[in-house]
Amino acid sequence: MQITNGTKNVAFVGIKHLNKPKDLAKFRRDIDSLRNYGYTIMYEGVHIGTKDSVVEDVIRRKFRRVTGFNLSAYLDATNIIANIFKVDGVIERSRYDEDICADYSIDSIVLKYEELKGPIILSKCDYQTRLDNNYSCTKTDRQNIIFMTQTLSDNKLLAEIIRHPNNKIAVLFGAAHRQDLYEKLKKHESSYTITHAYN
C-alpha cells in the first residue's frame, strides 16, 4: 500500500513468505521498480549486536523471559528480507549499500524495553532452563510481547522514515507492521492517508 502526506510517500511492501521462485521474482520486480522511481529501501532485519558470548546469553534469556520463546525462532521469522538481501542475484547488488536496515539489534530492543518498562530480572529457573528447551519459568503477557517484538521496531522505523531526506521511502517489513506504521505516521502528522494498495 502507499501512504502519503502529499510530500513524503511511503510504499509498504508487506512480506509474508518468499520461498517460491515466483514470489522471489515478484519481490525483485517490485524492488527494481521502486528503485527506478527513486525510492530509498528500508527493510526489516533483527540481529545480535554484541560479540560477547556472556552478554549475548543474558540478552537471549531476557528476551525469552518477556516473550516466552527462543530468540533463534524469532530471528528466523523476522529476517526473511535481510537474508534474501544477502543472496547473490536476488537483489541488485550494486545498490545494496544504499539500502537501510531500519530495525534494532536485539541488544537494543532489550535495553530499550528495560528503559521504558523497567529491568528484566532473570530467575534461577531462567538461568537453568536451556535456551532450546520449552520455556515455563513465568507467565508471559501478550501486550509485553507485542511491545518487545513489534512496537519498538515500529517506533524505530517511524523515526528512520521521518528523518530521512528522501521523500520516497519503500518499507519492506512483515505484513503485521503495516497497520501500526500507518497509525504512527497518522499520529505524527494527521495529513497522512492511504492512497492505494501497492501490492
N, C-alpha and C positions, 0 to 999 in steps of 0.2 A: 504494500500500500504506500501511498505518497502522503506525507504530512507537510504542510507549508503554512507560513505566516505571511506569504506574499513576497518575502525576500529570501529566507532560508528554506530550502527544500530538502526534506529527509525522505529518502526512499527506503522502506523497510522490506528486506528480503527475508522472509521467515524460513528458517532451515529446520527441516524435520529429519528425513533420512536420505542420505546420498550414497547408498551402497549399490545402486544400479547404474549401469553405463548411461542410460537415457537421462537419469536425474543429474548425473555429473555433467553431461553435455549441456543440459538446460542451465545448470548453475554457471558453467563457464560462459555461455552466451549472454546470460544476464549480467555477469560481471564485466565482460568485454563491452557490452552496450553501455552500461553505466559509466565506465571509464571513458568511452568515446564521447560521452556527453559532459565530461568534466567533473564527474563525481569523485570525491575522496572516499575510499573504502575504510569502514570501521568494522572490525569483526570481533567475535566472542572467542576468548581463549584463556582459560584459567591455568595457572601454573604454580609450581612451588618456587618461591623466591629465594629461599636460603639454601646454602650448600652445607650447612652444619647439620649433620645427621641427628644430633641430640635435639636441636631446636625443631627440626622437621618432625621428629617423633611427637613432641609435645603439641605442635600445631595440628598434626593429624588427629591426636586424641581430643583436643579441644573442639575441633570441627565435628568429630563424631559425637561428642557429648551433647552438642546442640542439635545436630541433625538426626542422630541415631544410625547413620550409615557410614560405610567406609569411604574415605576420600577418593580412593582409586576409582570406584564406580562413578563418583561424581565427575571426576576429571574425564573419564571416558565418554560420559554423556554430554558434557559441555564443550569438549574440544573437537567436535566434528569439523568445524570450519578451520580452526587453527591447524589441525592435522592435514586437511586437504591442501591448505596453502603451502605445506612443506613438500607436497608430491610434485616432482618434476612433470611438466607437461599439462597439469590440470589448470593451473593458474599462470597467467602471463608473467614469467619470472622477472622480466626486466622492470616490472612495476612493483615488485614485492616490497622494496624498501620504502615505498611511498604509502603503503597500507598501514593502518594503525590498529593494534590490538587494544581495544577500548575497554579492557577488563582489568580487574585487580589480580594480584597474586593471592594465593590462599593465605599467605602470611599477613598480607594487608587486610584481607577480609576479616580474619580472626582479630587482628589488632583494632580494626575499625569497629567491629562488633563490641569488643570489650570497652572501647572508648565511649560508645553510645549507650550500652546496656549493662556495663559492669563486668568485672573479671569472671572468667570461666574457671571455676575451681574443679580440678580433677580429683576424683576419689581414689581410694585404694583399688576399687573394682575397675576403674578406668585404666589404671596402670597395669593391672594383672590380666585384663582381657586382651587377647591378641587382636591386632588391627584387622586381621582377616576372618575373625570369628563373629558370629551374630552378637549384636550389642543389646544388653538388657540391664545396664547399670542404673539407669534412671529413665523416667518417662520424658518423652520429648513433647515440645509444644509446637503446634503447626505454624503459628504466627512467627515464632522464632526461627523455624526452619526457612520459611519464606523470606524473612528478613535477611538471613545469612546467605541464602543461595540465590536470591533474585533481587531484592530491594537494593542492597548495597551495590550490586553490579549495575543496576538500572541508574542509580544515582551517579555512578562513575561515568556511564555512557552519556547521560544528560550533560554533565559538565564538559565532556570532550566535545560534544556537538556544539554547545553554546560558545566555547572558547575558540573553536577552530575558525580561521578566517575564510575558508571556502564556504560559500552559501549552498553548495550542493554536496550532501552527505548521503552515502549509501550505508545502511546498517545491516550487517549480516549476523543476526543473533537468532537464537531459538525462538520459535513462534510464541512461546509463553511470555516473552518480554514485550510483545507488540502493544498490548493494551496499556500496560503500565507506562511504557515510554510515551505513548500519546497523551496519557493523562498528566504526566510530569511536564511535558512540553506545554500543554494547555495551561497548567498551573503557573508555569514560568511566564508565559505570555498568552493571554486569552485569545489572541487572533489566530493561533494555530488551528487548522482544520484538516480533515482528511479530504483529499481532492478526488482520489480514485484508488482502486485496488491495483497495486503494482504487479502482483503475481497470484 
